[in-house]
Each structure stands twice: as structure tokens, then as C-alpha cells.
Amino acid sequence: MRRVSIFVFIAAIFAIAFLAAGTAFYFYGVNDKYRHSQMMVQRNILFAQNILLRMERGNPAEQIEEAARKYGMKWIQDEKEGVALLKKAKLLGRQPTPFGFIDMLEKEGHIYLLINAFGRLILFEDLQYHPYNPTIVWIYFALTALVMGLIFWAIWFKLRPLKSLQRCIRKFGEGELDIHCRIDGSDEIAQVSQAIDEAIGRIRMLINSRNLFIRNIMHELKTPLTKGLLTVQMVAESKQKERLERIFMRLDSTISEFGTIEQLSSGKFPLTVRAVTMEDLIDQAIDLAMIDKARGSYDIAPVRIEADFKLMSIALKNLIDNAMKYASDRTFHIVADDRKIVVESRGEALEHPLSFYLQPYTQGSDAVSGLGLGLYIVDMIARVHGFGFRYEHRNGSNRFIIELQQQRKRPL
């Protein structure tokens, strides 16, 4: 489902409410205009009936004129004036009567009442008529729109800190620890921001403590290793000297690797992607594994891939280590091209799905050594490159595959 911002949602709600209010006021205005015209018609009909009644009784002109004044009507007795007023007048309606008819006419914003009865034509002008004025409706609509706008602004202003809180949390998720998310206030948003800020502070303290602890350990381990290497250089040439040198070099490489993986897991490792040849990458991995290259067989295509040379060599080193540890014949085979890198060795299939071994400090029941970090490191490096990592058992061989489909081939 598509994510909709709460601000967009609130704006949509108020837009719909504004349209609904505008529609309601429009129909109210139409109905009010109709009611105004009906009241005018009813008033004129009552007046005309009163005049007809007086004419039937034979009331003198003075009484008829007096009655017209009381109704706010002007009796137009001048025949020429009457003819001029009726010329091009618009007929609004006609009401038949037993004695004739009553016409309601409009001209230039004035309403006239023409009574035709008893063989006479009597013309009146409605002096109290006022055209319908929708101003009051528009005023009410404007006030309603203003109130709705103020409510919308108040809600928007109240929720606006959520945007800064969202940006703060996003930065924290991207690894920026030196941030503060506290928002002043006493409402729920401020309380949430303060709780998040306190949590970030505690996490920052834990991460800094962990980093300091790891750096101290690495420093304390590096010092005796360096001294050990210097001491070994003073020993006479022998197989024991060569073995000790390889042990110290492997320990030094492992400590450096742990530092790299720690930076990678914390999101602070600067990924340097460049075009590297597949052969150089595998040669570097074998050197890091400190094994005889003749222990393996190779089917390597002459291609380049886009990758971080240091990280990918560490990933392949771990796969080669894994193959050498668990292979029944202590050999391995590498197949590499522009689509995938496969490290395979003879052996029984894994007891569990690959996801089980991708957890840190997990290893099979036949483990010879190690902390179970090898496959976890490979999977992490593959993911930061956007590669896939999978496992299959085929023809008695365990095959660990790094998928490179997203990379473009670069022939040598």
C-alpha cells in the first residue's frame, strides 16, 4: 500500500471539507434566492387580492391609493407614464382571477403589478422590492472558510515538529550519532521527541563505549603481535621460524579484518568501488588466506567487476577458508565470470538452510575452528555491494555463490 504523509492526508481532509462547505452554501444561496422570490410573489398576490376586493366593493380611488401606500406600492395613474413603463417590460408571471388577471412584470430592476379587472387596467410599482442580495451568504461562507483555515493552520502548526523529528530519526538511522531530537513543549509530540533523544543519547554512549573497547583491544593485541614479529626475525632460519611468521601474520591480518568488519557493521566503512580484475581479486583472497594456491583449481574468466577490492577479497578469503576447513579432500575449486563467483569443495550438504549459518557465531557441528563469523561476513559484504549470496549442494560438492548480475562486464 502506498504510504501517504499525514500532512497530505490532513490537507486532503480539509480540502474535501472546504468543497463540501462551498457546495452546501451554494445550494443554500439558491434556495434562499428562491425563497426571496416566493415571498415577493405572495406579497404581491395578497396586495392584488386586496385591491380586487376593494374594486369589487366600489371603493373610491383615494382608499385604493391609501391601501397601496400601506403595502409599499405606488399607484401609477398617468396613462402615458404607465405605457412607457410597460414598454419592453419582462413578464414574470400571470395569475388568473374570476374578474381578469394579474401580471407581474420586471423592468430595470423594478417590479410592477398590472391588475386587469372589471374592464380596468391598474398599474402599481412595488417600492419595497429589493433584488436578491447574496452578500450575507458569502459573508457566512467566508467566515466558515476562515474558521476552517485557522483550524487547519493550528493542526499543521501543532504537527509540524513531526517533520523535524522524522529528519532527526532518519539521520540517526543513517549513522549520524551527534544529533539531538528534543523538541520543547509539553504535548505528546514533545514527550516522544524527548524520549527518542534520551534513547539516542544512551545508544550513542553504548556505541562510543563499544568503539573504545574494540580500539583498545585491537591496540593491545597489535602491540604484542608487533613485538612477536620482531622477535621472530631474530630467530635463525628454520621451519619453526617460517611457521611462527605465518601465525603472527595471520593474527595481524585477522585483527585488521575484524576492524574492517566492525566499521562495516556500524555503517562507517567508506566503500570504495572501482573496476577490479577477477584474477587480481582471487589472488589477493588466496594471499589473505595464506594457503598454497596449488591447493585449488580455477576457472576464471578475464573480466572486470565493480567492487571494493579490500572487502571483496576478504569475502572470498572467508569462502576459501570455509572450503579448506570442511572439504573432505582439503581442496577447493573457484569458478568466476561476470555473473557470479563460485567457491566449491567436496563434502556433505549443510545440516541447516544457509540463513542459519548467516547468523554471527554460528557454525556446523563439524566445525574445526573459528567463531562462526565467516559466512556472516561474506553475506554482509555481498549485501553492501548489492550482490546476492546463496548456497547449493550439487554432485557431492558444497557451492557458495556470490551473484554479480547487477554488475556490468568489463573485458580485459
C-alpha positions as CSV (number, residue, x, y, z in Angstrom):
1,M,0.0,0.0,0.0
2,R,1.3,3.4,-0.9
3,R,2.5,5.5,2.0
4,V,0.6,8.8,2.4
5,S,2.0,11.6,4.5
6,I,-0.1,12.6,7.5
7,F,0.2,16.2,6.3
8,V,-1.0,15.4,2.8
9,F,-3.9,13.4,4.5
10,I,-4.9,16.3,6.7
11,A,-4.7,18.7,3.7
12,A,-6.9,16.4,1.7
13,I,-9.4,16.1,4.5
14,F,-9.7,19.9,4.8
15,A,-9.9,20.3,1.0
16,I,-12.8,17.9,0.9
17,A,-14.4,19.8,3.9
18,F,-13.9,23.1,2.1
19,L,-15.5,21.8,-1.1
20,A,-18.4,20.3,0.9
21,A,-19.0,23.7,2.7
22,G,-18.8,25.5,-0.6
23,T,-21.4,23.2,-2.1
24,A,-23.6,23.5,0.9
25,F,-23.5,27.3,0.8
26,Y,-24.2,27.3,-2.9
27,F,-27.4,25.3,-2.6
28,Y,-28.3,27.4,0.4
29,G,-27.9,30.5,-1.7
30,V,-30.0,29.0,-4.5
31,N,-32.8,28.1,-2.0
32,D,-32.6,31.5,-0.3
33,K,-33.0,33.2,-3.6
34,Y,-36.0,31.1,-4.4
35,R,-37.5,31.8,-1.0
36,H,-37.0,35.5,-1.6
37,S,-38.8,35.5,-4.9
38,Q,-41.6,33.4,-3.5
39,M,-42.1,35.9,-0.6
40,M,-42.3,38.7,-3.1
41,V,-44.8,36.8,-5.2
42,Q,-47.0,36.0,-2.2
43,R,-46.9,39.6,-1.0
44,N,-47.9,40.9,-4.4
45,I,-50.7,38.4,-4.7
46,L,-52.1,39.4,-1.3
47,F,-51.9,43.0,-2.3
48,A,-53.6,42.4,-5.7
49,Q,-56.4,40.4,-4.0
50,N,-57.0,43.3,-1.6
51,I,-57.2,45.7,-4.5
52,L,-59.6,43.5,-6.4
53,L,-61.8,43.2,-3.3
54,R,-61.9,47.0,-2.9
55,M,-62.6,47.4,-6.6
56,E,-65.5,44.9,-6.3
57,R,-66.9,46.9,-3.4
58,G,-66.6,50.1,-5.5
59,N,-64.1,51.8,-3.1
60,P,-63.1,55.2,-4.3
61,A,-59.6,55.9,-5.7
62,E,-58.5,57.6,-2.5
63,Q,-59.0,54.4,-0.5
64,I,-57.3,52.3,-3.1
65,E,-54.3,54.7,-3.1
66,E,-54.2,54.7,0.7
67,A,-54.2,50.8,0.7
68,A,-51.4,50.8,-1.9
69,R,-49.2,53.1,0.3
70,K,-49.7,50.8,3.3
71,Y,-48.4,47.9,1.2
72,G,-45.4,49.9,-0.1
73,M,-46.9,50.2,-3.5
74,K,-47.1,53.3,-5.8
75,W,-50.2,53.7,-7.9
76,I,-49.2,54.9,-11.4
77,Q,-52.3,56.8,-12.6
78,D,-50.7,58.6,-15.5
79,E,-51.5,56.6,-18.6
80,K,-48.5,57.8,-20.7
81,E,-46.2,57.0,-17.8
82,G,-47.7,53.6,-17.5
83,V,-47.4,52.8,-21.2
84,A,-43.8,53.9,-21.1
85,L,-43.0,51.7,-18.1
86,L,-44.7,48.7,-19.5
87,K,-42.8,49.0,-22.8
88,K,-40.3,46.2,-23.1
89,A,-41.1,45.0,-19.5
90,K,-40.4,41.4,-18.8
91,L,-43.4,39.2,-17.7
92,L,-42.5,37.3,-14.6
93,G,-45.8,35.6,-14.1
94,R,-49.6,35.8,-14.6
95,Q,-52.3,35.0,-12.0
96,P,-55.8,34.5,-13.4
97,T,-58.8,35.8,-11.3
98,P,-62.6,35.5,-11.7
99,F,-62.5,39.1,-12.8
100,G,-59.5,39.1,-15.1
101,F,-55.8,38.5,-14.5
102,I,-52.8,39.9,-12.5
103,D,-49.5,40.3,-14.3
104,M,-46.1,40.7,-12.5
105,L,-43.6,42.5,-14.6
106,E,-39.9,43.5,-14.2
107,K,-38.0,46.3,-15.9
108,E,-34.6,47.7,-15.0
109,G,-34.6,46.2,-11.5
110,H,-38.1,47.4,-10.7
111,I,-41.2,45.3,-10.1
112,Y,-44.6,46.3,-11.5
113,L,-48.0,44.8,-10.8
114,L,-50.7,45.2,-13.6
115,I,-54.3,44.4,-12.5
116,N,-56.8,43.8,-15.3
117,A,-60.3,43.5,-13.8
118,F,-63.7,45.0,-14.1
119,G,-62.7,46.4,-17.5
120,R,-59.9,48.5,-16.0
121,L,-56.1,48.4,-16.1
122,I,-54.4,49.5,-12.9
123,L,-50.6,49.7,-12.6
124,F,-48.6,49.6,-9.4
125,E,-44.9,49.8,-8.7
126,D,-43.5,47.8,-5.8
127,L,-41.5,50.4,-3.8
128,Q,-40.3,47.8,-1.2
129,Y,-38.8,45.4,-3.7
130,H,-35.1,44.8,-3.4
131,P,-33.3,42.4,-5.7
132,Y,-31.9,39.3,-4.0
133,N,-28.5,40.1,-2.5
134,P,-26.3,37.0,-1.8
135,T,-23.8,39.1,0.2
136,I,-24.9,37.7,3.6
137,V,-24.5,34.1,2.2
138,W,-21.0,35.0,1.0
139,I,-20.1,36.6,4.4
140,Y,-21.1,33.4,6.2
141,F,-19.2,31.3,3.7
142,A,-16.1,33.5,4.2
143,L,-16.4,33.2,8.0
144,T,-16.7,29.4,7.7
145,A,-13.7,29.2,5.4
146,L,-11.7,31.5,7.7
147,V,-12.5,29.2,10.7
148,M,-11.6,26.1,8.7
149,G,-8.3,27.8,7.6
150,L,-7.5,28.7,11.2
151,I,-8.2,25.1,12.4
152,F,-6.1,23.7,9.6
153,W,-3.2,26.1,10.4
154,A,-3.4,25.2,14.1
155,I,-3.3,21.5,13.3
156,W,-0.5,22.0,10.8
157,F,1.5,24.1,13.3
158,K,1.0,21.5,16.0
159,L,2.1,18.6,13.9
160,R,5.0,20.5,12.1
161,P,7.6,19.3,14.7
162,L,7.0,15.7,13.4
163,K,8.9,16.7,10.2
164,S,12.0,17.7,12.1
165,L,11.6,14.6,14.3
166,Q,11.4,12.4,11.2
167,R,14.5,14.1,9.7
168,C,16.4,13.5,13.0
169,I,15.4,9.8,13.2
170,R,16.4,9.4,9.5
171,K,19.8,10.9,10.1
172,F,20.3,8.7,13.2
173,G,19.3,5.6,11.1
174,E,22.0,6.7,8.5
175,G,24.6,6.5,11.2
176,E,24.9,10.2,12.3
177,L,25.1,9.9,16.1
178,D,25.9,13.5,17.0
179,I,22.3,14.7,16.7
180,H,19.6,15.9,19.2
181,C,15.9,15.3,18.6
182,R,14.5,17.1,21.6
183,I,11.5,19.4,20.9
184,D,10.5,21.9,23.6
185,G,6.9,21.6,24.9
186,S,4.7,19.5,27.0
187,D,2.4,17.8,24.4
188,E,2.7,14.2,23.2
189,I,5.0,15.0,20.3
190,A,7.4,16.8,22.6
191,Q,7.3,13.9,25.0
192,V,8.0,11.4,22.3
193,S,10.9,13.6,20.9
194,Q,12.4,13.8,24.4
195,A,12.1,10.0,24.9
196,I,13.8,9.5,21.4
197,D,16.5,12.0,22.3
198,E,17.2,10.2,25.5
199,A,17.3,6.8,23.7
200,I,19.7,8.2,21.1
201,G,21.9,9.5,23.9
202,R,22.1,6.1,25.5
203,I,22.7,4.4,22.2
204,R,25.4,7.0,21.4
205,M,27.1,6.3,24.7
206,L,26.9,2.5,24.2
207,I,28.3,2.8,20.7
208,N,31.1,5.0,21.8
209,S,31.9,2.6,24.6
210,R,31.9,-0.3,22.2
211,N,34.2,1.5,19.8
212,L,36.6,2.5,22.5
213,F,36.6,-1.1,23.8
214,I,37.3,-2.5,20.4
215,R,40.0,0.0,19.6
216,N,41.7,-0.7,23.0
217,I,41.6,-4.5,22.4
218,M,43.0,-4.1,18.8
219,H,45.7,-1.8,20.1
220,E,46.6,-4.2,23.0
221,L,46.7,-7.1,20.5
222,K,48.7,-5.3,17.9
223,T,51.5,-4.4,20.3
224,P,52.4,-8.0,21.3
225,L,52.0,-9.1,17.7
226,T,54.4,-6.5,16.5
227,K,56.9,-7.5,19.3
228,G,56.4,-11.1,18.4
229,L,57.1,-10.5,14.7
230,L,60.3,-8.5,15.6
231,T,61.4,-11.3,18.0
232,V,60.8,-14.0,15.3
233,Q,63.0,-12.0,12.9
234,M,65.9,-12.6,15.3
235,V,65.4,-16.4,15.2
236,A,67.6,-18.4,12.9
237,E,66.0,-19.6,9.7
238,S,64.0,-22.8,10.2
239,K,60.6,-24.3,9.6
240,Q,59.6,-23.2,13.0
241,K,60.5,-19.6,12.2
242,E,58.5,-19.7,9.0
243,R,55.5,-21.2,10.8
244,L,55.7,-18.6,13.6
245,E,55.9,-15.8,11.0
246,R,52.8,-17.2,9.2
247,I,50.9,-17.4,12.5
248,F,51.8,-13.9,13.6
249,M,50.9,-12.5,10.1
250,R,47.6,-14.4,10.1
251,L,46.8,-13.0,13.5
252,D,47.6,-9.5,12.4
253,S,45.5,-9.9,9.3
254,T,42.6,-11.3,11.3
255,I,42.7,-8.3,13.7
256,S,42.7,-5.8,10.8
257,E,39.8,-7.8,9.3
258,F,37.8,-7.6,12.5
259,G,38.4,-3.8,12.5
260,T,37.1,-3.5,8.9
261,I,34.1,-5.7,9.7
262,E,33.3,-3.6,12.8
263,Q,33.3,-0.4,10.7
264,L,31.2,-2.1,8.0
265,S,28.6,-3.3,10.5
266,S,28.4,0.2,12.1
267,G,27.9,1.8,8.6
268,K,31.1,3.8,8.8
269,F,33.2,1.9,6.3
270,P,34.0,4.1,3.3
271,L,33.0,1.8,0.4
272,T,35.5,2.4,-2.5
273,V,34.0,0.8,-5.6
274,R,36.2,0.6,-8.7
275,A,36.9,-1.7,-11.6
276,V,39.0,-4.7,-10.5
277,T,40.1,-7.7,-12.4
278,M,38.7,-11.1,-11.3
279,E,42.1,-12.7,-11.3
280,D,43.7,-10.0,-9.0
281,L,40.7,-10.3,-6.6
282,I,41.1,-14.0,-6.2
283,D,44.9,-13.8,-5.9
284,Q,44.5,-11.3,-3.1
285,A,42.0,-13.6,-1.4
286,I,44.4,-16.5,-1.5
287,D,47.2,-14.4,-0.2
288,L,45.0,-13.3,2.7
289,A,44.0,-16.9,3.4
290,M,47.8,-17.8,3.5
291,I,47.3,-21.1,1.7
292,D,49.1,-22.7,-1.2
293,K,47.5,-21.6,-4.5
294,A,48.1,-25.1,-5.8
295,R,45.5,-26.5,-3.3
296,G,42.8,-25.1,-5.6
297,S,41.7,-25.3,-9.2
298,Y,40.4,-22.3,-11.1
299,D,38.1,-21.4,-14.0
300,I,38.4,-17.6,-14.1
301,A,37.1,-15.5,-16.9
302,P,39.2,-12.4,-17.9
303,V,36.6,-9.8,-16.8
304,R,36.5,-6.8,-14.5
305,I,33.8,-6.1,-11.9
306,E,32.8,-3.0,-10.0
307,A,33.6,-3.7,-6.3
308,D,35.6,-2.7,-3.3
309,F,38.8,-4.6,-3.7
310,K,39.6,-4.9,0.0
311,L,36.1,-6.0,1.1
312,M,35.6,-8.5,-1.8
313,S,39.0,-10.1,-1.2
314,I,38.0,-10.5,2.5
315,A,34.7,-12.2,1.5
316,L,36.4,-14.6,-0.9
317,K,39.1,-15.3,1.7
318,N,36.4,-16.4,4.1
319,L,34.8,-18.6,1.5
320,I,38.2,-20.2,0.7
321,D,38.9,-20.7,4.4
322,N,35.5,-22.3,4.8
323,A,36.1,-24.6,1.8
324,M,39.5,-25.7,3.1
325,K,38.2,-26.4,6.6
326,Y,35.3,-28.5,5.7
327,A,36.4,-30.1,2.4
328,S,36.8,-33.9,2.6
329,D,39.9,-33.7,0.3
330,R,41.2,-30.3,1.6
331,T,41.0,-28.8,-1.9
332,F,38.7,-26.2,-3.5
333,H,37.6,-25.0,-6.9
334,I,36.7,-21.5,-8.0
335,V,34.6,-20.6,-11.0
336,A,34.3,-16.8,-11.7
337,D,32.9,-14.8,-14.5
338,D,31.0,-11.5,-15.0
339,R,27.8,-13.1,-13.5
340,K,28.9,-15.0,-10.4
341,I,31.8,-16.2,-8.3
342,V,31.5,-19.8,-7.1
343,V,33.7,-21.4,-4.4
344,E,33.1,-25.1,-4.1
345,S,34.6,-28.1,-2.3
346,R,33.8,-31.7,-1.8
347,G,31.7,-32.6,1.3
348,E,28.4,-33.4,2.8
349,A,25.5,-30.9,2.4
350,L,24.9,-28.4,5.2
351,E,22.7,-29.6,8.0
352,H,20.6,-26.4,8.1
353,P,19.5,-23.7,5.5
354,L,22.1,-21.1,4.6
355,S,20.2,-18.5,6.7
356,F,21.1,-20.4,9.8
357,Y,24.8,-20.0,9.1
358,L,24.5,-16.4,8.3
359,Q,23.9,-15.5,11.9
360,P,27.1,-14.4,13.7
361,Y,28.9,-17.0,15.8
362,T,27.0,-19.9,14.1
363,Q,28.9,-22.9,12.7
364,G,28.1,-26.5,11.8
365,S,28.6,-29.5,14.1
366,D,31.7,-30.4,12.1
367,A,33.5,-27.1,12.7
368,V,37.2,-27.4,13.1
369,S,38.0,-23.9,14.3
370,G,36.7,-20.3,14.1
371,L,33.9,-18.3,15.7
372,G,31.3,-18.9,13.0
373,L,31.7,-15.4,11.6
374,G,32.9,-16.4,8.1
375,L,29.6,-16.7,6.2
376,Y,28.1,-13.8,8.2
377,I,30.9,-11.6,6.9
378,V,30.5,-12.8,3.3
379,D,26.8,-12.1,3.4
380,M,27.3,-8.6,4.9
381,I,29.9,-7.7,2.2
382,A,27.7,-9.0,-0.6
383,R,24.7,-7.0,0.7
384,V,26.6,-3.7,0.9
385,H,27.7,-4.2,-2.8
386,G,24.1,-5.1,-3.8
387,F,25.2,-8.7,-4.7
388,G,23.3,-11.9,-3.9
389,F,24.7,-14.7,-1.8
390,R,23.3,-18.3,-2.0
391,Y,24.3,-21.9,-1.4
392,E,23.7,-25.2,-3.2
393,H,24.9,-28.8,-2.9
394,R,25.5,-30.4,-6.3
395,N,27.2,-33.6,-7.2
396,G,28.7,-34.1,-3.8
397,S,30.1,-30.6,-3.6
398,N,29.1,-27.6,-1.5
399,R,28.8,-24.5,-3.7
400,F,28.8,-21.0,-2.2
401,I,27.8,-18.4,-4.9
402,I,28.1,-14.7,-4.9
403,E,25.7,-13.4,-7.6
404,L,27.1,-10.4,-9.7
405,Q,24.1,-9.9,-12.1
406,Q,23.9,-6.2,-11.3
407,Q,27.5,-5.6,-12.4
408,R,28.4,-4.8,-16.0
409,K,31.1,-6.8,-17.7
410,R,34.4,-5.1,-18.3
411,P,36.5,-7.3,-20.7
412,L,40.3,-7.0,-20.3
